[in-house]
Each structure stands twice: as structure tokens, then as C-alpha cells.
Amino acid sequence: MQKDTSTNAPSSTGAKIRHRKRSTEAVPEVTKANGGQLLVDDKSKYKSMLIRAYSSIWMIGGFALIIYMGHLYITAMVVVIQIFMAKELFNLLRRAHEDRQLPGFRLLNWHFFFTAMLFVYGRILSPRLVNTVTSDMVLYRLVSSLIKYHMVICYALYISGFMWFILTLKKKMYKYQFGQYAWTHMILIVVFGQSSFTVASIFEGIFWFLLPATLIVINDIAAYIFGFFFGRTPLIKLSPKKTWEGFIGASISTIISAFLLANVMGRSKWLTCPRKDLTTGWLDCDPGPLFKPDPYSLSGWIPHWFPWQEITILPVQGHAVCLGLFASIIAPFGGFFASGFKRAFKIKDFGDSIPGHGGITDRMDCQMVMAVFAYIYHQSFVVPQSLSVEMILDQIFMNLSFDEQQALYRRLGEILQQGFQSHS
């Protein structure tokens, strides 16, 4: 019996050793799934292309419908996208065994999420909400009070979550709980720190949201198509399926598309007018000089028999080219970052909610980088830096109570009357 035991022991140990080797050798399979070969050499590329194209058609169709419905519906779409992104990222480092020992711990993550949502969107949408309820005095007073104490409410919610976290700390689970606490805050920075710029751009005019988002989609599709048919030279090790041919072809396509799309979108008041309230009615405004066409003669450049001797260009098309350059050269690094992140955790996609594309986070990696740039560019190079009447009125509605506004109104009347008497 001792002999049998001694002979069986090494074999069982050897089996364990072989099992360990098999587990470590499985890692390259995950890496390969992450994109270990060029797309042009992928034998199943036509099947994946059809699935990807079918999903893209549905997404583009739904996106176009939401754009047609207006600012509030676009904002609601952004909120839904944020919730799905947070869900995918929360699940990334989640451990079922530890979560079963911490009842209510996941609810705490969502408490922080919705607190951050209230804080970010409260600051962005409060001027529009005030403008919406100015006709109803009761609602106006209620909204003014909520806006005045908005930061206090958000801070109280956050502190309650912080205390909740401390009170639920469990022995032998500290490392996991603090790791999840830090991961939750990083998710809030990634999701809200960037997508809040998206909502701000929407109310500056759908044009400043739609054009950058469309350019990212065009760049992604063009990179896929050029890489599908011509890709031979790997671009970056983090994402082996990305090729120089796809990158260059997508860059040229994106810049040309930016110039042409800006001319089309810039002629629609629905896309160019800013929304000052939270209603859904039709917008009518002076689009400003950026969206007024300037004629350019081509008689010295093209033959006389050519039918178009003159073209009209919107000044905003120059800004669109800058957005196109960023979308084609810098924004793809958001995708490279996501690829490196997925490789670090040995996963193929963040989720599987979109067939052929992965999860919502997989589609939004470049969009987030682009949204921040579009808002900063708009505020730095497009919006006039001087104060306007509308900006001053927004500050009055946000920061003064109704009695203070009445006092300001009377004081302005006195000043204007004195000025009129002195001039007369």
C-alpha cells in the first residue's frame, strides 16, 4: 500500500503541474481574441463584418431618430449610455464570492453614481430649468431654493455614502472593499468627468455634439474598411488589428467628411440654435456669422464649361476641419488606451450588449476624448469671450432670489431714468 501511495503521489502532483501549465498557456488565447492577427488575414472577417454592419445600421438609425427628437432626448440617451458604461465597469473587477459576503455593497456603488449624476447635471441644467419655470411663481421659488442648496444636498448624499462605506467594513475584506471604493471613484471620474462636457455641448447647439460624434463614427468605420481590405502594416502593439493603412485612410476620410458635413449641418437652425430651457419646441434664432454662407468664385481655378463656377462655404467649416484633425489623429488614442486596459485584465470586450461591437464602453472610448475636446474648443475659439445680455440674465436667475431680482429691477430703472434725464 505504501508503494502504491508513493507511486500515486508523484502522478497526482504531476497532474497538478500539468494543470497549472495549461492554465498559464491559455493566456495567449485571450490575447489572440483581443486581436492577435491582422484583420485582412482573418478567415471569419466577412461574417463578423456582416454582424457589425447590421448592428451599426440599427445604432445609426436610432441615433438619427433621437437627434430629430431634440435636446432633452439626446441628454436622456447620454444618461442611459452612462448607466450602461458604469454597469460594465463595475462588473469588471467584481468578485461574486466577496459580494455575497457584503450584502448591499453594490447598492453603495450606485448611490455614489447617482449622487455624481445629480451634482454634474444639476450644475449644467439648472439655468435651463430656471428659464423653463419662470412663468410659474410657485415652481420658480421651489426650483430657486433647490438650486441654492444644490451643492449642500449633493455633499450630504456623498457623506452619507462615505459613512455607509465605513460602517460596512468587514474584517478580512478590507482590501477588497477599499479597492472597490477606489475603483468606483475612478469610474465616476471617467464617466462623468468627460460625458458632462457632452451634455454641455448639446445645449450650446446640437451641431457641437452631433458633428464630433459623427466624425468618430466615420473614423471608426473608415479605419475598419481600409484595414479590412488594405491593412498590412501594424500600427501599435496594444491593438494589433489596427494598421497604418487603416489609420491614414480613416484620417483622410474623416477630415474630408468634417468639411462637407459642417456645410450640411450648419444650414439647419434645429442643429445650430442653442437651447436655453428644457422644453421641446422648435427653435428659431439668428445662427450667427459662423453659419452664414460666404460665396467663393472658382472661375480662375476650373474650366469655363464646368457647371459650378461659384461655391458657398460656411465659416464654421474651418472649425470643423480642426475637429476632424483631432478625431482622426488624437481621438483614436482613446481606443488604444481601452485596448491596453482590456489586455491588462485579459478580456476581449467590456461587455456584449452590441453584437459585433462588444459593450457600450467599447464604442464610447474615443467619443469621450472627442467630447471633451469639442467643448473646450467651442468655449475657447468659438464662443465670444465678452459678456452678453443672456449670460448676465442667466447669472441673475441662478444666483438671486425673486425679491433680489425685483430690487435689481427697480435699481436698474432708477439708473436708466437718471441717465435719460442727464442726456435730455
C-alpha positions in Angstrom: 0.0 0.0 0.0 2.9 2.3 0.8 4.4 1.6 -2.6 1.1 2.4 -4.3 0.8 5.5 -2.4 4.3 6.6 -3.2 3.8 5.9 -6.9 0.4 7.7 -7.0 1.6 10.8 -5.2 4.0 11.9 -8.0 1.4 11.3 -10.6 -1.1 13.5 -8.8 1.5 16.2 -8.4 2.4 15.9 -12.0 -1.3 16.3 -12.9 -1.4 19.4 -10.8 1.7 20.7 -12.5 0.3 20.0 -15.9 -2.9 21.7 -15.0 -1.0 24.8 -14.0 0.8 24.8 -17.3 -2.4 24.5 -19.2 -3.9 27.5 -17.3 -0.9 29.7 -18.0 -0.8 28.7 -21.6 -4.4 29.8 -22.0 -3.5 33.4 -21.7 -2.3 33.8 -25.3 -5.7 32.6 -26.5 -7.2 35.5 -24.8 -4.6 37.8 -26.3 -5.4 36.4 -29.7 -9.0 37.1 -29.2 -8.1 40.6 -28.3 -6.7 41.0 -31.8 -3.6 38.8 -32.4 -3.7 38.9 -36.2 -4.3 41.4 -38.9 -7.9 41.9 -40.0 -7.0 41.3 -43.6 -5.9 37.8 -42.7 -8.8 36.9 -40.6 -10.7 34.0 -42.2 -14.0 34.8 -40.5 -13.8 38.6 -41.2 -16.8 38.6 -43.6 -19.2 37.0 -41.1 -18.0 39.5 -38.4 -18.3 42.4 -40.9 -22.0 41.5 -41.6 -22.8 41.3 -37.9 -21.0 44.6 -37.2 -22.7 46.3 -40.2 -26.2 45.1 -39.1 -25.7 46.4 -35.6 -24.2 49.7 -36.9 -27.3 50.3 -39.1 -29.6 49.9 -36.1 -27.5 52.2 -33.9 -27.2 54.9 -36.6 -30.9 54.7 -37.3 -31.8 55.0 -33.6 -29.3 57.8 -33.1 -30.8 59.8 -36.0 -34.3 59.4 -34.5 -33.1 60.7 -31.2 -31.3 63.7 -32.8 -34.6 64.5 -34.6 -36.5 64.4 -31.3 -34.3 67.1 -29.7 -32.0 68.2 -26.9 -33.8 66.5 -23.9 -34.0 63.1 -25.7 -30.3 63.4 -26.6 -29.5 64.1 -23.0 -31.6 61.1 -21.9 -29.6 59.0 -24.4 -26.3 60.2 -22.8 -27.6 59.3 -19.3 -28.6 55.8 -20.5 -25.2 55.3 -22.1 -23.5 56.4 -18.8 -25.6 53.9 -16.8 -24.6 51.0 -19.1 -20.9 52.1 -19.1 -20.9 52.2 -15.3 -22.5 48.8 -15.1 -19.9 47.3 -17.4 -17.0 48.9 -15.5 -18.5 48.0 -12.1 -18.6 44.4 -13.2 -15.1 44.4 -14.5 -13.4 43.9 -11.0 -16.4 42.4 -9.3 -15.9 39.1 -7.4 -19.1 37.1 -6.8 -17.7 35.3 -3.7 -16.8 38.6 -1.9 -20.0 40.3 -2.9 -22.1 37.5 -1.4 -20.4 38.3 2.0 -21.1 42.0 1.6 -24.9 42.4 1.1 -25.8 45.9 -0.2 -22.3 46.7 -1.2 -23.2 47.1 -4.9 -26.1 49.4 -3.9 -23.4 51.7 -2.4 -21.7 51.9 -5.8 -24.9 53.1 -7.5 -25.5 55.5 -4.6 -22.2 57.3 -5.4 -23.1 57.1 -9.2 -26.4 58.8 -8.9 -25.1 61.4 -6.4 -22.4 62.3 -9.0 -25.2 62.4 -11.7 -27.2 64.8 -9.5 -24.2 67.1 -8.9 -23.0 67.2 -12.5 -26.3 67.6 -14.3 -27.7 69.9 -11.6 -24.9 72.4 -12.4 -25.3 72.1 -16.1 -29.1 72.1 -16.4 -30.1 74.5 -13.6 -30.1 77.7 -15.7 -32.3 75.9 -18.3 -34.6 74.7 -15.6 -35.0 78.2 -14.2 -35.8 79.6 -17.6 -38.4 76.8 -18.0 -40.4 77.6 -14.8 -40.1 81.4 -14.8 -43.8 81.7 -15.7 -45.0 79.8 -12.6 -44.1 81.6 -9.4 -44.5 78.6 -7.1 -42.3 76.4 -9.2 -39.9 79.2 -9.7 -39.4 79.7 -5.9 -39.1 75.9 -5.4 -36.5 75.5 -8.1 -34.6 78.5 -6.9 -34.4 77.0 -3.5 -33.2 73.7 -4.8 -30.5 75.3 -6.9 -29.4 77.4 -4.0 -28.9 74.3 -1.8 -27.9 72.0 -4.7 -24.2 71.6 -3.5 -25.3 71.1 0.1 -27.7 68.3 -1.0 -25.1 66.6 -3.1 -22.5 66.8 -0.4 -24.9 65.4 2.2 -25.6 62.4 -0.1 -21.9 61.8 -0.7 -21.1 62.0 3.0 -23.9 59.6 3.8 -22.4 57.2 1.3 -19.0 57.6 2.8 -20.3 56.8 6.3 -22.2 53.9 4.8 -19.0 52.5 3.4 -17.1 52.9 6.7 -19.9 51.3 8.7 -20.0 48.2 6.4 -16.2 47.5 6.5 -15.8 43.8 7.3 -12.8 42.0 8.8 -10.7 40.2 6.2 -12.5 42.1 3.4 -10.8 45.5 3.9 -8.5 45.2 0.8 -11.4 44.2 -1.5 -13.7 46.9 -0.1 -11.2 49.7 -0.4 -10.2 48.5 -3.8 -13.8 48.7 -4.9 -14.2 52.1 -3.3 -11.2 53.5 -5.3 -12.4 51.8 -8.5 -15.9 53.3 -8.1 -14.4 56.8 -7.8 -12.2 56.3 -10.9 -15.4 55.2 -12.8 -17.1 58.4 -11.7 -14.2 60.5 -13.0 -14.1 58.6 -16.3 -17.8 58.6 -16.9 -18.9 62.0 -15.6 -15.7 63.9 -15.9 -15.9 63.5 -19.6 -19.5 62.9 -20.6 -20.6 66.0 -18.7 -18.9 68.0 -21.5 -21.2 66.1 -23.9 -24.4 67.4 -22.3 -23.0 70.9 -22.1 -22.2 70.8 -25.8 -25.8 69.6 -26.6 -27.4 72.8 -25.2 -24.8 75.0 -26.9 -26.3 73.7 -30.1 -26.8 70.1 -31.3 -24.3 70.8 -34.1 -21.4 70.9 -31.5 -22.5 67.4 -30.2 -23.5 65.8 -33.5 -20.6 66.7 -35.7 -17.8 65.5 -33.3 -19.8 62.3 -32.5 -20.4 61.6 -36.3 -16.7 62.2 -37.1 -15.7 59.5 -34.5 -18.2 57.1 -36.1 -16.9 57.9 -39.6 -13.3 57.5 -38.5 -14.0 54.1 -36.9 -15.9 52.8 -39.9 -13.3 54.1 -42.4 -10.4 52.6 -40.3 -12.2 49.2 -40.3 -12.9 49.3 -44.0 -9.4 50.4 -45.1 -7.9 47.9 -42.6 -10.2 45.2 -43.8 -9.1 45.5 -47.5 -5.7 47.0 -47.4 -4.3 46.7 -43.9 -0.8 45.1 -43.9 1.4 47.3 -41.6 0.6 47.0 -37.8 0.1 50.4 -36.2 0.5 49.8 -32.5 1.2 46.7 -30.4 -1.6 47.5 -28.0 -4.1 46.9 -30.8 -2.6 44.5 -33.4 -5.6 44.7 -35.7 -5.0 48.5 -36.2 -2.9 49.2 -39.3 -1.2 52.2 -40.8 -3.3 51.8 -43.9 -6.5 52.0 -41.9 -5.2 54.9 -39.8 -4.2 57.0 -42.8 -7.3 56.2 -44.9 -9.5 56.9 -41.9 -7.8 60.2 -41.3 -8.2 61.5 -44.8 -11.9 60.3 -44.9 -12.6 62.0 -41.5 -11.1 65.4 -42.5 -13.0 65.5 -45.8 -16.2 64.4 -44.1 -15.8 67.1 -41.5 -15.6 69.8 -44.1 -18.6 68.6 -46.1 -20.8 67.6 -43.1 -20.3 71.0 -41.5 -21.8 72.7 -44.6 -24.9 70.4 -44.4 -25.5 70.5 -40.7 -24.7 74.2 -40.4 -27.7 75.2 -42.5 -30.2 73.7 -40.0 -31.5 76.0 -37.3 -32.6 72.9 -35.3 -28.9 71.9 -35.1 -27.3 75.2 -34.7 -29.5 77.2 -32.3 -28.7 76.9 -28.5 -31.4 75.6 -26.2 -31.9 78.0 -23.2 -34.6 76.0 -21.5 -35.8 72.4 -21.1 -38.7 72.5 -23.5 -39.0 70.5 -26.7 -40.4 73.2 -29.1 -39.0 74.3 -32.4 -36.0 76.6 -32.2 -35.6 79.8 -34.2 -32.6 82.1 -33.8 -30.0 84.1 -35.6 -27.4 81.5 -36.3 -24.5 84.0 -36.2 -21.8 84.7 -38.6 -20.2 81.2 -38.4 -23.3 79.7 -40.0 -23.9 82.3 -42.7 -22.6 81.2 -46.2 -19.9 83.1 -47.9 -19.7 82.8 -51.7 -16.3 81.9 -53.4 -15.6 82.2 -57.1 -13.8 79.3 -58.8 -13.6 80.9 -62.2 -9.8 81.2 -62.0 -9.4 77.6 -61.0 -11.7 75.5 -63.1 -12.6 75.4 -66.8 -15.5 77.7 -68.1 -17.5 74.7 -69.1 -17.7 73.4 -65.6 -21.2 73.9 -64.2 -20.2 75.2 -60.7 -18.3 78.5 -61.1 -19.1 79.6 -57.5 -19.4 77.7 -54.2 -20.7 78.8 -50.8 -18.7 77.9 -47.7 -19.7 78.4 -44.1 -17.0 79.8 -41.8 -17.7 77.0 -39.3 -16.2 74.6 -41.8 -12.8 75.8 -40.9 -13.5 74.9 -37.3 -14.9 71.5 -38.5 -11.6 70.7 -40.1 -9.9 71.2 -36.7 -12.4 68.9 -35.2 -11.7 66.4 -38.0 -8.0 66.5 -37.4 -8.4 65.8 -33.7 -10.9 63.0 -34.4 -8.6 61.3 -36.9 -5.2 61.7 -35.1 -5.7 62.2 -31.3 -9.1 60.6 -30.5 -8.1 57.1 -31.6 -5.7 57.1 -28.7 -8.8 56.7 -26.5 -9.3 53.4 -28.3 -5.6 52.4 -27.8 -6.0 53.2 -24.1 -9.1 50.9 -23.9 -7.2 48.2 -25.8 -4.3 48.3 -23.3 -6.8 48.3 -20.4 -8.5 45.2 -21.7 -5.2 43.5 -22.3 -4.2 44.3 -18.7 -7.4 42.4 -17.5 -7.2 39.8 -20.2 -10.7 40.4 -21.6 -11.8 40.8 -25.2 -14.6 43.4 -24.7 -16.0 45.4 -21.8 -19.4 43.8 -22.5 -21.6 42.1 -25.1 -24.6 44.4 -25.3 -23.9 45.3 -29.0 -23.4 42.4 -31.4 -20.1 42.6 -33.3 -19.0 45.7 -31.3 -18.7 44.5 -27.7 -20.1 46.7 -24.9 -21.2 50.3 -24.7 -17.8 51.2 -23.2 -16.0 49.7 -26.3 -18.0 52.2 -28.5 -17.5 55.2 -26.3 -13.8 55.2 -25.7 -12.9 57.6 -28.4 -16.2 59.5 -28.1 -15.3 60.6 -24.5 -12.0 62.0 -25.6 -13.6 63.8 -28.5 -16.5 65.3 -26.4 -14.0 67.0 -24.0 -12.0 68.5 -26.9 -15.2 69.6 -28.8 -16.5 71.5 -25.7 -13.1 73.1 -24.8 -12.5 74.1 -28.5 -16.0 75.6 -28.7 -15.5 77.6 -25.5 -12.0 78.7 -26.4 -12.3 79.5 -30.1 -15.9 79.9 -31.0 -17.9 81.4 -28.1 -17.3 85.2 -27.8 -15.3 86.0 -24.7 -17.1 89.2 -23.8 -20.2 89.1 -21.6 -23.6 89.1 -23.3 -27.1 90.0 -22.1 -28.1 86.4 -22.0 -25.1 85.4 -19.9 -25.8 88.1 -17.3 -29.5 87.1 -17.2 -28.6 83.5 -16.6 -26.4 84.6 -13.6 -29.3 86.7 -12.3 -31.8 83.9 -12.5 -29.4 81.4 -10.9 -27.9 83.4 -8.0 -30.6 85.9 -7.0 -33.8 85.3 -5.2 -37.1 86.7 -6.5 -37.0 89.6 -4.1 -33.4 90.4 -5.0 -34.4 90.4 -8.7 -37.2 92.8 -8.0 -34.8 95.1 -6.1 -32.3 94.9 -9.1 -35.2 95.7 -11.5 -36.1 98.8 -9.5 -32.5 99.9 -9.2 -31.9 99.5 -12.9 -35.0 101.5 -13.6 -33.7 104.4 -11.4 -30.2 104.3 -13.0 -31.7 104.3 -16.5 -34.1 107.2 -15.6 -31.2 109.3 -14.2 -29.2 108.6 -17.4 -32.1 109.6 -19.5 -32.6 112.9 -17.6 -28.9 113.8 -17.8 -28.9 113.3 -21.6 -32.1 115.3 -22.1 
